[in-house]
Amino acid sequence: MLETCITNVRNTVPLVHNITNYVTVNDVANVLLACGGSPIMSDEPEDVADITSICGGLNINIGTLNKRSIEAMFVAGHRANDLGHVVLLDPVGAGASALRTSTAVRLMEDLKLDVIRGNVSEIKTLALGSGTTKGVDADAADAVTEDNLDVMVRFAKDFAARAGVIVAITGAIDLVADGETCYVIRNGRPEMGRITGTGCQLSGMMAAFLVANPDHKLEAAAAAVCAMGLAGEIGWANMLPGDGNSTYRNRIIDAIYNMDGKTLKEGAKYEVR
């Protein structure tokens, strides 16, 4: 099933509205193009209702908040909800400041979300109402490991059931869960953490995968996570002497561009719990 998800993206070319942060906006646009989707960016409150109306999905990323963009997130989110569009929340840095945390919680409570995607510290902040992050990175104490995997799978399922969303927790081990099923995914490379924006890229791509696979949203979210992690593996294998993190970023996007269902099926490393 996962391998058909990327094929469906390429066949349908879903248009995704991104209210994302200015650190990674270009990379989000390029990875959406690479996976077969189509990006559009707007965070002006007077513009976003019209823009999100012509799209199939909305990707909300709180990485660089300001009053205008916060207003736009709610305006676009309500319009997307009215139209039955996919809505994804990426709570970047939730737990690092009161504004980020309160904004993420308000978005979660006020909008009907399909997916919440973040690192484990961000997800715990939303689930528990408090937490800590190291900037926009996960607190080391929160890492999903083989030792706490059973506990974290239960946590992901419980939060997904309570919030009525798909929860995607990304890190060294990725978890993608609804209230009943959890994909445990082991694709990726630790070097991906040295690039700003792989999580932001994944959120944009995940929104496209869900739009293109409306009847299999959990599988689509898991496929997006597998695809990004696999792209990290392929990109790293193609690195040459003298290459650094800037080249690695481009090689990841290139790997997404060249990925097909067969490559994803053969390279995805996951189990279902």
N, C-alpha and C positions, 0 to 999 in steps of 0.2 A: 504493500500500500504506500509506503513512504516514497518509493521511487516514482510513483505516478504524480505525486504532489508537485514536483518541480516541472514535470512535463505539462501539467495543467497550467502552471504559471506562464510558461512560454507560449502555450496555445491561446491563452485568454488575455495576456498583457494587461493585468489589473493596474488601474490608476490609483495611486496611494497619496493622500494628502499628509504631509509631514509638518508638524509644528515641533521642530527639533532644535538642538542647540547649535550655536554658530561655530563651535569648535569643530564639529564633524559633519556639518550640513552637506558639504560637497561629497564626502565619502558615502553618506547615506544615499544621495542621489545616484552616484555611480554604481553602488552595489545593487540598487533596485534595477537599474538598466541592465546590469550584468546577469541578474537572475531571470530576466525576461519581463519584469514589471515596468511601470512608468511612474516617475516621481513628479510631484508638484509641491512646492514649498510656499507657505504663506502663514504669517502670524499677526497680521493686521486685523483687529476685531471687525472693521467694516468690510473686510474682504473674505474672511474665512467661511462664512455661511454659504456664500455662493460657490467658493472653491470646493468645499467638502461635499457640496451637493452633486458635483459632477464626478466624484470619485467613488470607488467601491469600499475604501478603507481609510481610516484615520489613525496615524501614529503620533501619539503625544509623548514628548520627551521633555523632562523638566530640567535638563542639564544646565541651562543658562536662563534663569527666570528673570522676568521683569513684569511690572504691573500690566503692561499692554499684552504681553504674551500670555499671562495668566488669564486675563479676560478672554483672549482669543481661544484658549483651550476649552473653556466652558461653552462659549458660543458655538464653536465647531462641534464639540462633543454632543451638545443637545441636538444640533441639526443632524448629525450622523445617527444618533439614536432615533430621531423621528423618522429617518429614512431606512432604518434597519441595517445600517452599514456596520462593518467590522470596526471596532475601536480597541486599540492597544495602548496601554500605559506603560511607559518606561520611567520609573521613579528615581532617576539618577541622583545620587547623593542624599536620598531620604535618610534622615538620621544625622546628617552633618550640620543642619541648621534648622531653626524653628520654621522658617519660611518654606523650605523644601518639604519638610515633614508635613506641615499643615496643608500645603497645597496638594501633595500627593494623597493625603487622607481625604480631603474634600473632593478631589476628582474621583476617587474610588467610591465614595459614598453618594455622590451626586449624579454620576454617569453610569450607564449600563456598559460595562466593559466586557470584552470577550477574553482578553489576555492581560495579565500583568507580568512583565518580563524585567528581571533585575538580578543583581547579585544577591547572595544570601542575606547580607546585612540589610539591604534595602527592603527585601521581602519580609524579613523579620520585623523591621520597623513598622511596616504597614499591618502586619498580622498582630503584633503585640502592642502597638501604640508607642513604642519607644525603642531606642537602639543606638548603636554607634557605627560610624563608618570612618574609614581612613580616607578623607577627601571624598572622592567618588568611587573608591575601591572598597572591597569587602574587608571587614575587620578579620584579622587572621584567626581569632577565636571562633569565628562563625563558619569556617570552611566545612564544606561537605566532604567527608572522608569515608573510606571503607569501614572504619570503626563505628561511625555514627550514622551510616547509610540507612539502616532500618528506621531509626528515629526521624531522620530528615524526610524520608519517603512518607511517613505518617503525617508529619508536619505539613508537607506540601499538599497532600490529599485533603487534610482537615481544613487548611486555609482555603483551598480551592472550593470545597463544598460550602464553607461558611460565606465566602464572598461571591459565590456563583460565577466563578471565572475559571479559565485555564491559567495555571501558575507555572511560569518558566523560570527556574532558578539556575543561573549559569555560573560556571566556575570550572575547577579542575574536573569535577564530575557534575554533569548537568542533570537536572530533574525537570520533567515536563508532565504536569499532572492535572487531572480534573478530580472530582470527588471520589472516583472509583479506581482509576487507572493511573499509573505513573511510568513514564519512560525514563529509564536510567541510561544516560548517554555518556560514552567515554571517548568521543572524538575530540581532537584539538591538540594544541601544543602550548606549553607554558610560555613560549616566546610571544604568543598573541597578547599577553598582558603588557608587553612593552610598546604596544601600538595604541595610541588614543583612538577610540571609536569603534572597536570591533563589536562591542555590545550595542552601540547605537545603530551600526549597520545591520546587525542581526534583527533589531526591532523593526526597522523598515522592511527588511526582507520577510520577516515573519508575518507582518500585516498583509503583504502581497500573497504569501502562501495561503493564508486563511481566506482572503477574498476569492482566490482561484479554486478553493476546495471547501465550499460552504457546508457540505454534508459530512465532512471529516476534519473538523477544526483541530481536535487534539492531535491527530496524526499529522496534519499540516504544520502545526507548531513544532512537533518533534522533528519533522523532516527538515525544517528550516534550521534548527539547532544542529542536527547532524551535518547538514550541508556546510554551515559556517565552520564547524570544527574540522570537517574533512578538508575544506579549502585551506585551513591553517596548516594541515599536515602536508597537503600537496604543495602549497606555496613554500613551506620550509624546505621540502625536498628539492625544490628548484632553485634554492639560493646558491649563489656563486661566491667565491672568495672576494672580499671587499664589499659585499652587499650588507646593508644595515636595515634598520626598522622601517625606513621610508620605502625601500625596495620591497621589503616583506609585505607592507600594506598593499602595494600594487599587485604583488604576486597572489595575494589572497583574493583580491577582486578579479584577477585574471582567471584564477581557478574556479570561481563561481561562474564566470562567463562561459567557460569551457565545460562545465559540469552538465551531465545528462542523467537520466534516470538510471541507466546501467551503472555509471560511475558511483552514484549515490548508493544504490543497492549493494554494490560490492564493497564499498568503503565504510558504510554506516556501522557503528559499534554501539549496540544498545540491547537492553533487555527490558521486558515489560513486567511490572509488578502490580 
